[in-house]
Amino acid sequence: MTVYSAVVTTGIYCRPGCGARPSADNVRTFELAASAEAAGYRACLRCRPYRMVGSVPWDAPELVCRAVRLIIDGALDDDGTEAALAARLGWSGRHLRRMFQEHLGLTPDQLARSRRTHFARRLLDDTDMAVADVAFAAGFGSLRQFNRAMRDTFRDTPNSLRGRRRRADRLVTDGGLAIRLACSPPYDWESMLARLAAERIPGVTAVDVAERCYRRVITLDGDAGMLEVRPGGEDYLLLVAHLPYWEGLIHVVERIRHALGLDADPEALPQLASDPLLAPLVQARPGLRVPGAWAPFEIGVAAAIRQHCGPAEATEHLGRLVKEHGIEVPGLPHNLTHAFPSATVLAAADLGSIGPESAASVHAFARAVEAGEIRLDGSMALNDLVTLVSALPGFDPTAAQHLAMRLGERDAFPAEDAELRRALCHLDPALAGEAATARAENWKPWRALAATHLIADTHAYDRDHAGQSLPSQAPDFPLGSRVA
């Protein structure tokens, strides 16, 4: 967990590693930059803590964690209210505010405002966007609201803040808008890129191995755009966004951050590395992250199709589904041609071209999402989500747990996944069946990351041994897992 240090005598807070050396008696600590700001402190001009993206304390209550996820997705932007956010989670607004104050030291509205102002400050540093465009890109409803929030947070006007940016901050690109996606090093971009390549959806996503670049088509209120992500520096990836307009850019950035697993909590690694079974895996790949999802519905549809066929056939079916029912986007390079179809479209579409079993699974999933029976926004408890998804035709608990992992459920664990179980048996032949599930209890609440390491270990073994699978002590389960 990132801990910010605030100095009582100066009223300034700093990120870890700042060169300032105040007396320990004058220092207060906060786990969120927004909490320090809510307590009246302002950001240090030397270390610029607003350039980091902090995470919620790992032991915060589930209600707080899910509310933060919804706030990041924009639940309090525009006309959103704390009362409506709380109702979405089944609680009162008063209770939600009390929980936020108790565990984070600020209100939901204060967290949302801090998130917007920090994003705006990064845009002022990194880009040449007009100040008005920065305001709307960061989710503010008016320039007056934007100027007031920036003065409250940074004690200065947006124009003055831009005038103080450093020469190296400004990003230049041949096309599109370049933005830094901060992350805590190390970050294993090569592993993430390989995963994205394996899950490629023809026409929608593309991976260029030579350029080490991931590209995908997106839509904003029906208008299409394209995102490109490639390595940047030690502590950031570089996003180049080609969008029809900049309004709401903050949501685009947050979604791609989630898709690439950039907001992983650093507390997870020490806990997993303390387990003798997982320690060698974590040490070998400390930068491995759990992949997220740009579009959770897209991930679910792909999972439904992959339940019924092999990887190559599943990719072919996905390409056919996109071509027949997706939104055509002409003029994009890299063979990007379509945006993925919505739940509304697929719920009523003729899907005969992908086979009867896949069609039945996709129809059932799309209809459940369209009807609101299954919510993919993080507002559903893990067990409820897994139960509902597992009840759909063509889905099983393993597929449901994989989907939950991609939605950001840090404790999701596909215990019956064949690749995961082969990895466990390779590490310890005694870990089969219920023994594996019992051992996984030690990895709570980071079982999703543990599963990612185990599956990655299986893939690495297969590559190193020319396609030979890990030796299994439990021959009753099939080779090859059905990974969502």
C-alpha positions in Angstrom: 0.0 0.0 0.0 1.3 3.5 -0.9 1.6 5.6 2.2 1.6 9.4 1.7 3.4 11.5 4.3 1.9 14.9 5.3 3.9 17.5 7.3 1.8 19.4 9.9 4.1 22.4 9.9 4.1 23.0 6.2 0.7 21.7 5.2 2.3 19.6 2.4 1.9 15.9 1.6 4.4 13.8 -0.3 4.6 10.5 -2.0 7.1 7.7 -0.9 10.7 8.5 -1.9 10.4 12.3 -1.8 13.6 14.0 -0.8 12.0 16.1 1.9 13.2 15.1 5.4 10.8 16.5 8.0 10.9 15.7 11.7 8.9 12.5 12.4 7.0 14.2 15.1 5.4 16.5 12.5 4.4 13.8 10.1 1.0 12.3 9.6 0.4 9.4 7.2 -2.5 8.7 4.8 -3.2 5.8 2.5 -4.8 7.9 -0.2 -3.7 11.3 -1.6 -7.4 12.3 -1.5 -7.5 11.6 2.2 -4.5 13.9 2.8 -6.3 16.6 0.7 -9.5 16.2 2.6 -7.5 16.8 5.8 -6.3 20.1 4.4 -2.9 19.3 2.9 -1.7 20.2 -0.5 0.5 18.3 -3.0 4.3 18.6 -2.8 5.7 20.5 -5.8 8.9 18.4 -5.8 7.6 14.8 -5.9 4.1 15.6 -7.4 2.1 12.8 -5.7 -0.9 13.5 -8.0 1.1 11.7 -10.7 0.7 8.4 -8.8 -2.6 6.4 -8.8 -3.1 5.1 -5.2 -5.2 2.2 -4.2 -7.8 1.6 -1.5 -6.5 -0.2 1.6 -6.7 -3.9 1.0 -8.5 -4.6 4.3 -11.2 -2.0 3.7 -14.8 -3.4 3.9 -16.3 -4.8 0.7 -18.9 -2.0 0.6 -16.1 0.6 0.5 -14.1 -1.3 -2.2 -17.1 -1.7 -4.5 -18.2 1.9 -4.0 -14.7 3.0 -5.0 -14.8 0.9 -8.1 -18.1 2.5 -9.1 -16.7 6.0 -8.4 -13.8 5.2 -10.6 -16.2 4.2 -13.3 -17.9 7.5 -13.0 -20.9 6.9 -10.7 -20.6 10.4 -9.1 -19.8 12.3 -12.3 -22.5 14.4 -14.0 -25.7 14.0 -12.0 -24.6 11.1 -9.8 -25.2 11.4 -6.1 -23.9 9.6 -3.0 -27.5 8.4 -2.2 -27.9 6.8 -5.7 -24.5 5.2 -5.4 -25.3 3.7 -2.0 -28.7 2.5 -3.2 -27.0 0.7 -6.1 -25.1 -1.2 -3.4 -28.1 -1.8 -1.2 -27.3 0.7 1.5 -28.2 4.2 2.6 -26.2 7.3 1.6 -25.6 8.1 5.3 -24.1 4.6 6.0 -21.9 4.9 2.9 -20.5 8.3 4.0 -19.9 6.9 7.5 -18.0 3.9 6.2 -15.9 6.1 3.9 -15.1 8.5 6.7 -14.1 5.7 9.0 -11.9 3.7 6.6 -10.7 6.3 4.1 -10.9 9.6 6.0 -13.1 11.4 3.3 -16.5 11.2 1.7 -17.3 9.6 -1.7 -17.8 13.0 -3.2 -14.4 14.1 -2.0 -12.8 11.0 -3.5 -14.5 11.6 -6.9 -13.4 15.2 -6.9 -9.8 14.4 -6.1 -9.7 11.8 -8.8 -10.9 14.3 -11.4 -8.5 17.1 -10.3 -5.5 14.7 -10.3 -6.4 13.5 -13.8 -6.8 17.1 -15.0 -3.4 18.1 -13.5 -1.7 15.2 -15.3 -3.3 16.4 -18.6 -2.1 19.9 -17.9 1.4 18.6 -17.5 1.5 16.0 -20.3 -0.5 17.5 -23.1 -1.2 20.7 -24.9 -5.0 20.3 -24.7 -6.9 23.6 -24.2 -7.9 24.2 -20.6 -11.5 23.9 -21.4 -10.9 20.6 -23.1 -9.0 19.4 -20.0 -12.0 20.3 -17.8 -14.5 18.2 -19.8 -12.0 15.4 -20.4 -11.6 15.1 -16.6 -15.3 14.8 -16.1 -16.2 18.3 -14.8 -19.5 19.7 -15.8 -18.4 23.4 -16.3 -15.3 25.5 -16.4 -16.4 27.3 -13.2 -16.6 24.0 -11.3 -13.2 23.0 -12.8 -11.4 26.2 -11.8 -12.9 26.1 -8.3 -11.8 22.5 -7.7 -8.3 23.1 -9.0 -7.8 26.1 -6.8 -9.2 24.1 -3.8 -6.8 21.2 -4.5 -3.7 22.8 -5.9 -4.0 26.4 -4.6 -3.7 27.8 -8.1 -5.5 28.3 -11.5 -5.2 25.7 -14.3 -3.3 28.2 -16.5 -0.8 28.9 -13.8 -0.4 25.1 -13.1 0.4 24.5 -16.7 2.9 27.3 -16.7 4.8 25.4 -14.0 5.1 22.0 -15.8 8.5 20.6 -16.4 10.0 20.4 -19.9 10.2 16.6 -19.8 6.5 16.3 -18.9 5.1 17.2 -22.3 4.5 14.1 -24.5 4.7 14.4 -28.3 3.3 11.9 -30.8 2.7 11.8 -34.5 -1.1 11.4 -34.0 -3.6 11.1 -31.2 -3.3 12.2 -27.6 -0.4 10.6 -25.6 -1.0 10.0 -21.9 1.1 8.2 -19.3 -0.5 5.3 -17.5 1.3 5.2 -14.2 2.0 1.8 -12.6 4.0 0.4 -9.7 7.1 -1.3 -11.0 7.9 -4.0 -12.0 5.2 -4.5 -14.6 5.4 -7.5 -16.9 4.2 -6.0 -20.2 5.4 -9.0 -22.2 3.2 -11.4 -20.3 0.2 -9.1 -20.6 0.8 -8.6 -24.3 1.0 -12.4 -24.8 -2.3 -12.8 -23.0 -3.9 -10.1 -25.1 -2.6 -11.7 -28.3 -4.0 -15.1 -27.2 -7.4 -13.5 -26.7 -7.4 -11.4 -29.9 -10.9 -10.7 -31.4 -10.5 -10.2 -35.1 -11.5 -6.7 -36.2 -11.7 -5.4 -32.6 -8.3 -6.0 -31.1 -4.8 -6.4 -32.5 -1.3 -7.1 -31.1 1.9 -6.1 -32.9 4.7 -8.1 -31.3 7.4 -6.3 -33.2 6.2 -2.9 -31.9 5.2 -4.4 -28.5 1.9 -2.6 -29.0 -1.7 -3.4 -28.2 -4.5 -1.7 -30.1 -8.3 -1.9 -29.9 -11.5 -0.3 -31.2 -13.7 1.5 -28.7 -16.9 3.4 -28.8 -18.0 6.5 -26.9 -21.7 7.1 -27.0 -21.9 5.4 -30.4 -18.8 7.2 -31.8 -15.8 5.0 -32.6 -12.2 5.5 -31.6 -8.9 3.6 -31.3 -6.5 3.1 -28.4 -2.8 2.1 -28.6 -0.7 1.0 -25.6 3.0 0.3 -25.6 5.9 0.4 -23.1 6.8 3.9 -21.8 9.2 4.1 -18.9 10.0 2.0 -15.8 6.9 3.2 -14.0 4.4 3.9 -16.8 2.9 2.6 -20.1 2.2 5.0 -22.9 -1.4 5.3 -24.1 -2.1 7.0 -27.4 -5.8 7.7 -27.8 -7.5 8.5 -31.1 -10.9 9.7 -30.1 -13.8 11.7 -31.7 -13.8 14.1 -28.7 -12.1 14.5 -25.4 -15.1 14.8 -23.1 -15.0 12.0 -20.5 -11.5 11.0 -21.3 -11.0 10.1 -17.7 -13.3 7.2 -18.1 -11.4 5.9 -21.1 -8.1 6.0 -19.1 -9.6 4.3 -16.1 -11.1 1.5 -18.2 -7.8 0.8 -20.0 -6.0 0.9 -16.7 -8.4 -1.8 -15.4 -8.0 -3.9 -18.6 -4.2 -4.0 -18.2 -4.2 -4.6 -14.4 -2.3 -1.4 -13.6 -4.0 -0.8 -10.3 -2.8 -4.0 -8.6 -2.3 -3.5 -4.8 1.4 -4.0 -3.9 0.4 -5.6 -0.7 -0.5 -8.8 -2.6 3.0 -9.7 -3.5 4.6 -9.9 0.0 1.7 -12.1 1.2 1.9 -14.5 -1.7 5.7 -14.5 -1.6 5.6 -15.6 2.0 4.0 -18.9 1.0 6.7 -21.5 0.3 4.6 -23.0 -2.6 4.1 -19.7 -4.5 7.3 -17.9 -3.5 9.4 -19.3 -6.5 6.6 -18.3 -8.9 6.3 -14.7 -7.5 10.1 -14.3 -7.5 10.3 -15.4 -11.1 7.5 -13.1 -12.3 7.1 -10.2 -9.8 5.5 -8.0 -12.5 2.7 -10.4 -13.4 -0.7 -8.9 -13.1 -4.3 -10.2 -13.3 -5.7 -9.1 -16.6 -8.9 -7.0 -16.4 -11.4 -6.1 -19.0 -12.0 -3.1 -21.2 -15.6 -4.4 -21.8 -16.7 -7.1 -19.3 -19.6 -8.1 -21.6 -17.1 -8.8 -24.4 -15.0 -11.0 -22.0 -18.1 -12.9 -21.0 -19.2 -13.6 -24.6 -15.7 -14.8 -25.5 -15.8 -17.1 -22.5 -19.1 -18.5 -23.6 -17.7 -19.3 -27.0 -14.5 -20.7 -25.7 -16.4 -23.2 -23.6 -17.4 -25.1 -26.7 -14.4 -25.1 -29.0 -10.6 -24.8 -29.2 -8.7 -21.6 -29.3 -8.4 -21.3 -33.1 -12.0 -22.1 -33.7 -13.1 -19.7 -30.9 -11.1 -16.9 -32.5 -12.8 -17.6 -35.9 -16.3 -17.6 -34.3 -15.6 -14.4 -32.5 -14.4 -12.8 -35.7 -17.6 -14.0 -37.5 -19.8 -12.7 -34.7 -18.2 -9.3 -34.8 -18.4 -9.0 -38.5 -22.1 -10.0 -38.6 -23.3 -8.0 -35.6 -20.7 -5.5 -34.6 -20.6 -1.8 -35.5 -18.5 -1.3 -38.6 -15.8 1.3 -38.2 -14.2 2.2 -41.6 -10.8 3.8 -42.1 -8.8 2.3 -39.1 -5.4 0.7 -39.7 -4.1 -2.6 -38.4 -7.1 -4.6 -39.6 -9.3 -3.0 -37.0 -12.8 -2.9 -38.6 -15.5 -3.2 -36.0 -16.6 -2.4 -32.4 -17.9 -5.3 -30.4 -21.7 -5.7 -30.4 -23.8 -4.8 -27.3 -25.8 -7.1 -25.1 -29.0 -5.6 -26.6 -27.9 -6.6 -30.1 -26.7 -10.1 -29.3 -29.7 -10.9 -27.1 -31.9 -10.7 -30.2 -29.5 -11.7 -32.9 -29.4 -14.8 -35.1 -26.2 -16.5 -33.9 -26.5 -19.7 -36.0 -23.1 -19.1 -37.6 -21.2 -19.7 -34.4 -22.8 -23.1 -33.7 -25.9 -24.0 -31.7 -24.1 -24.6 -28.3 -22.2 -21.3 -28.5 -25.2 -19.5 -29.7 -27.3 -20.7 -26.7 -24.6 -19.7 -24.2 -24.1 -16.2 -25.8 -27.9 -15.6 -26.0 -28.4 -16.6 -22.4 -25.5 -14.4 -21.2 -26.6 -11.4 -23.3 -30.2 -11.6 -22.1 -29.2 -11.8 -18.5 -26.9 -8.8 -18.8 -29.5 -6.9 -20.8 -32.2 -7.6 -18.2 -30.0 -6.5 -15.4 -30.0 -9.9 -13.8 -26.2 -10.1 -14.1 -24.4 -6.8 -13.4 -20.8 -6.5 -14.6 -20.0 -3.2 -13.0 -18.5 -4.6 -9.8 -21.6 -3.9 -7.7 -22.4 -7.6 -7.2 -20.8 -9.8 -4.5 -18.4 -12.4 -5.8 -20.5 -15.4 -4.7 -23.7 -13.9 -6.2 -22.0 -13.3 -9.5 -20.5 -16.8 -9.7 -23.8 -18.4 -8.8 -25.8 -16.5 -11.5 -23.2 -17.0 -14.2 -22.8 -20.7 -13.4 -26.5 -21.2 -13.8 -26.4 -20.1 -17.5 -26.2 -22.8 -20.2 -22.7 -23.5 -21.3 -21.1 -21.9 -18.2 -19.6 -23.7 -15.3 -18.1 -22.4 -12.0 -14.6 -22.4 -13.6 -15.7 -20.0 -16.4 -17.7 -17.9 -13.9 -14.6 -17.6 -11.6 -12.4 -16.6 -14.6 -15.0 -13.9 -15.6 -15.0 -12.7 -12.0 -11.2 -12.4 -12.1 -11.4 -10.3 -15.2 -13.9 -8.0 -13.5 -11.4 -7.2 -10.8 -12.6 -9.6 -8.1 -9.2 -10.1 -6.3 -10.3 -13.2 -4.4 -11.9 -15.1 -7.4 -10.3 -18.5 -7.7 -11.1 -21.1 -10.5 -10.3 -24.1 -8.3 -11.3 -26.6 -11.0 -9.3 -25.0 -13.8 -7.2 -27.8 -15.4 -4.1 -25.8 -15.9 -4.2 -24.4 -12.4 -4.6 -27.9 -10.9 -1.7 -29.3 -13.1 0.5 -26.5 -11.8 -0.4 -27.3 -8.2 0.2 -31.0 -8.7 3.6 -30.2 -10.2 4.6 -28.0 -7.2 3.2 -30.5 -4.7 1.7 -33.9 -5.8 -0.4 -34.0 -2.6 -2.4 -31.0 -3.8 -5.2 -32.6 -5.6 -9.0 -32.1 -5.2 -10.1 -30.7 -1.9 -6.4 -30.4 -0.7 -5.8 -27.7 -3.4 -8.9 -25.7 -2.4 -7.9 -25.9 1.3 -4.3 -24.7 0.5 -5.7 -21.8 -1.5 -7.4 -20.5 1.7 -3.9 -19.3 2.7 -3.8 -16.9 -0.3 -6.9 -14.9 0.6 -7.7 -12.2 -0.4 -5.3 -12.4 -3.3 -6.4 -15.8 -4.8 -6.9 -14.3 -8.3 -3.3 -13.2 -8.5 -2.2 -16.6 -7.1 -4.3 -18.3 -9.8 -2.7 -16.1 -12.5 0.8 -17.1 -11.3 -0.1 -20.8 -11.3 -1.6 -20.8 -14.8 1.4 -18.7 -16.1 3.7 -21.4 -14.6 1.9 -24.1 -16.6 2.2 -22.0 -19.8 5.9 -21.5 -19.2 6.5 -25.2 -18.6 4.7 -26.1 -21.8 6.7 -23.6 -23.8 10.0 -24.7 -22.3 9.2 -28.4 -23.0 8.1 -28.0 -26.6 4.4 -28.5 -25.9 4.7 -31.2 -23.3 2.3 -30.6 -20.5 3.2 -30.6 -16.8 3.2 -34.1 -15.4 -0.1 -34.6 -13.6 -0.7 -36.7 -10.5 -4.4 -36.5 -11.1 -5.2 -38.0 -14.5 -8.9 -37.7 -14.0 -9.1 -34.1 -15.1 -8.7 -33.0 -18.7 -5.7 -31.3 -20.1 -6.2 -27.7 -21.3 -8.2 -25.3 -19.2 -11.0 -23.3 -20.5 -9.7 -19.8 -19.7 -12.1 -16.9 -20.1 
